[in-house]
Amino acid sequence: MPELFDTDDLLNLLGDANADERAPVPAKKPLAPPQPCPYGALSYLLIEDSQTMRVWLRTTIANAGGKKIDVSDSYNDALYRIRNRGGYDVVLCDYILSDTRDGQQLLEEVRRQRLLPQSTIWIMITGERKYEQVFSAVELAPDDYLIKPITPDLLHVRLGRAWDHRQALKGATDLFDAGRFEEALLLCRTESDGNPRHATGFQRIAGECMMQLEHYLEAYEYFEAILEAKPSLPWAKLGKARAFFHLDRYDETSAIIEELIHDNPEYLHAHDLLAKVHERKGDLEATKSLLKLVLQKNPKSLSRQRDIARIAVATDDLQTAIDAFALMHQHGRGSSFVRPGDFCTYAAMLIKSGSKAAADRLDALNSNLRDFHKNDPAYNLSEKTVGYASALTGGDRQAAAAAYQQMRQALETAKTTEIEVDSEQSMFMLEAAVAMGDEETACQMAQVLYQDHVGNQSMEGRIRQMMASGGWDEHASRIAEGATENLKRMNVAAANMAKHGQLLEAVEEFARLAEANKNVAVYLNAATCIVKCFEEAAAGRLAMDSNTGKRLNNRMQGYINFVSLRDAGNHRLEQICKAWAAITR
């Protein structure tokens, strides 16, 4: 979920990270007093690797009335406590932790997995004033950021302010989280006038409600009206640009974003949107250059590392891909963000590089797999591929051949145990099969990949090039033609049912096709049909009982997961996920 709270002033912390009070908001009537923080009713997690500081934080919170206080001294321990205990009201987290990872990475992991509710207050603490550390933490928008030394009074002021802000917006954010966007929008419009101290927070939620409702033109006009009153609000300019982006008006989006970046060069979310515009317009080199620039400011952003690695692979930029994967694996050790296919693609890049450093980097990948994914069947094939890459780069052809056979066995095990194999794992198998002269396996992998990516020119080009390097051009052409014809044939019957209003029948036909063919395009069509069923049922035009609804809901989750593994950047997937989120919230 987008960050809804009023966090733009966090950018000002770059200049004065301990500025005690923000500028007062002009109001037509006296402001309501802040809500006092009920220390005794809240639960706390204090994450700090210094024992002295842990004791100080615990004592300070306890002296204020806090009772339910947990402490942690490392990234892994904190993540374990959050996963298994959860529900903390307040997290005070040191930025620099002792086990090579930091508070920024922990906050990113918690938010990605939604391990804590939106109402949890997260305050980052550090003794460093280095630009990179302050900027990285601020970009993730914690509720506040404190630089040591900290006094009890300062901590209480900041915590009290964060509590007051969260509680003021709680009614609107609860409605938003429940998917009741119309109600949240109405509440925000009322409260933004009646609660001037938190007006900006309500305005931001209102804009997000319009975006979720896909009222893009209304959202554009809303953000424009806000900017007329407060021309310098970066989030409102970004909202206006996002609205145009969703209307496919890319030139106007670029113009707004370029002006925003000129005035606010550190606002990286604006750079992210501009990169999406470049990619949507097909300018991958511009996308890559912009992402490189952004990563210089915040090199620990895993999502951007993946984006630049993906673009670099598509543009045959080997060194950029390797550098991006290296940082992603370095900063994402043990993170759920790093998927099985990421190990395979990085290993493939290292094989191609032929560099002396490749062996060391592959050893680091092996260590990563052993330390964090040893007993996870989903990573078994990845483990074998990294072993194969190590043998190959070491020049031991006999060991590489043995490792290749282990890869084939792991692939067969994945099929029989119904473990998902993503596109990057399949592509590595194709490359290995070509290197080993295994025509049968190469054709099998090419068929799997072609069937999953009919119409994806970038992926089709990679498959065709790889098959050609093995001397199997004719096989590739035949497989590609067969995949295209097969897709057309599979979709005709189900599509005709949907066109004639037989939506539930069409859903069942698509489900049968999806189960039999494991094709991305078919899964997307099946997901689209399910979305249509729920929309028609909500409008009273389709009778659907609760059992059918539950069954289709379960299927939908499977369809989304399937496509996410094989074609994460698919534009249709993004649209379907958005429509589904609006239905299910």
Stockholm file with secondary structure:
# STOCKHOLM 1.0

chainA/1-585         MPELFDTDDLLNLLGDANADERAPVPAKKPLAPPQPCPYGALSYLLIEDSQTMRVWLRTTIANAGGKKIDVSDSYNDALYRIRNRGGYDVVLCDYILSDTRDGQQLLEEVRRQRLLPQSTIWIMITGERKYEQVFSAVELAPDDYLIKPITPDLLHVRLGRAWDHRQALKGATDLFDAGRFEEALLLCRTESDGNPRHATGFQRIAGECMMQLEHYLEAYEYFEAILEAKPSLPWAKLGKARAFFHLDRYDETSAIIEELIHDNPEYLHAHDLLAKVHERKGDLEATKSLLKLVLQKNPKSLSRQRDIARIAVATDDLQTAIDAFALMHQHGRGSSFVRPGDFCTYAAMLIKSGSKAAADRLDALNSNLRDFHKNDPAYNLSEKTVGYASALTGGDRQAAAAAYQQMRQALETAKTTEIEVDSEQSMFMLEAAVAMGDEETACQMAQVLYQDHVGNQSMEGRIRQMMASGGWDEHASRIAEGATENLKRMNVAAANMAKHGQLLEAVEEFARLAEANKNVAVYLNAATCIVKCFEEAAAGRLAMDSNTGKRLNNRMQGYINFVSLRDAGNHRLEQICKAWAAITR
#=GR chainA/1-585 SS CCCCSCCGGGGGGGTCTTCCSCCCCCCSSCCCCCCCCCGGGCEEEEECSCHHHHHHHHHHHHHTTCCEEEEECSHHHHHHHHHHTCCCSEEEEESBCSSSCBHHHHHHHHHHHTCSCTTCEEEEEESCCCHHHHHHHHHTCCSEEEESSCCHHHHHHHHHHHHHHHHHHHHHHHHHHTTCHHHHHHHHHHHHHHCGGGHHHHHHHHHHHHHHTTCHHHHHHHHHHHHHHCTTCHHHHHHHHHHHHHTTCHHHHHHHHHHHHHHCTTCHHHHHHHHHHHHHTTCHHHHHHHHHHHHHHCTTCHHHHHHHHHHHHHTTCHHHHHHHHHHHHHHTTTCTTSCHHHHHHHHHHHHHHCCTTHHHHHHHHHHHHHHHHTTCGGGHHHHHHHHHHHHHHTTCHHHHHHHHHHHHHHHHHHHHTTCCCCHHHHHHHHHHHHHTTCHHHHHHHHHHHHHHCTTCHHHHHHHHHHHHHTTCHHHHHHHHHHHHHHHHHHHHHHHHHHHTTCHHHHHHHHHHHHHHHCCHHHHHHHHHHHHHHHHHHHTTSSCCCHHHHHHHHHHHHHHHHHHHHHCTTCHHHHHHHHHHHHHHC
#=GC SS_cons         CCCCSCCGGGGGGGTCTTCCSCCCCCCSSCCCCCCCCCGGGCEEEEECSCHHHHHHHHHHHHHTTCCEEEEECSHHHHHHHHHHTCCCSEEEEESBCSSSCBHHHHHHHHHHHTCSCTTCEEEEEESCCCHHHHHHHHHTCCSEEEESSCCHHHHHHHHHHHHHHHHHHHHHHHHHHTTCHHHHHHHHHHHHHHCGGGHHHHHHHHHHHHHHTTCHHHHHHHHHHHHHHCTTCHHHHHHHHHHHHHTTCHHHHHHHHHHHHHHCTTCHHHHHHHHHHHHHTTCHHHHHHHHHHHHHHCTTCHHHHHHHHHHHHHTTCHHHHHHHHHHHHHHTTTCTTSCHHHHHHHHHHHHHHCCTTHHHHHHHHHHHHHHHHTTCGGGHHHHHHHHHHHHHHTTCHHHHHHHHHHHHHHHHHHHHTTCCCCHHHHHHHHHHHHHTTCHHHHHHHHHHHHHHCTTCHHHHHHHHHHHHHTTCHHHHHHHHHHHHHHHHHHHHHHHHHHHTTCHHHHHHHHHHHHHHHCCHHHHHHHHHHHHHHHHHHHTTSSCCCHHHHHHHHHHHHHHHHHHHHHCTTCHHHHHHHHHHHHHHC
//
